[in-house]
């Protein structure tokens, strides 16, 4: 009986240690800071651009970014390392007019798009990354929307 009780306690201890280890591993991959931008409308002849600059992290910072549509589908994503003082811009341009899945439905002329940025390095405050989002016309270059980001 004592042998079974000891085995049960050891099994329970092992399970708890595994759970704590898994939680620690998951915490290590979560971003340090998540920054979101409000959704914007994007027509076929427009591009949405994210601009970043690292203003005070001497060894650089790793950020990941993504453009997401109204359904939650990721349209484009990547990660980039930003050296101190370096400006980096990334664009998402809508492709030509898609054919609708149902010929009786109209083609969606205006799409809702939002951007999300994660500072992957732990301990870096959102203030270390200056960022902006802009929407501009592909033909004229005229900016129609420009906004900064806010930490979530």
C-alpha positions, 0 to 999 in steps of 0.5 A: 500500500505504501509502495502504491501511495509513493508511486501515485505521489511521484506520478502526480509530481511528474505531471505537475513538473511537466505542466510547469515546464510546458507553461514555461516553454509557452511563455518563452515564445509569447511576444513581449509587446503586441501592438495593434492598429485600427482596421482600415478600408483598402480598395483595389488601387491602394497599398497599406504600409507599416513603417518602423524605427528602433529608437533606443535598443542598441543591439536591435529588436526582433519584430513580427508583423502581419496584415489581417483581413476582416475574417481574421485571415492573415494576408501577409506576415514576416519577421524582421530585425531592426537595428538601432535608428534604422527605418524599415517599411513593409507593404501589402498591396491588393491583387487585381480584382478577384473573381467572385466565387458566386457569379451572382455576387459582386466583387468586393471592391473595398476590403477591411485590413488591420495590422498587428506588430509583436516585439518578440524580444522580452523586456523591450517597451513599446515606446522603443519602436516608433511605428505608423500605418499609412494607406496610399493610392498606387497611381498618385502616391497620395496618402489617404490614411495615416496613424500611429500604433498603440500598445495592447 
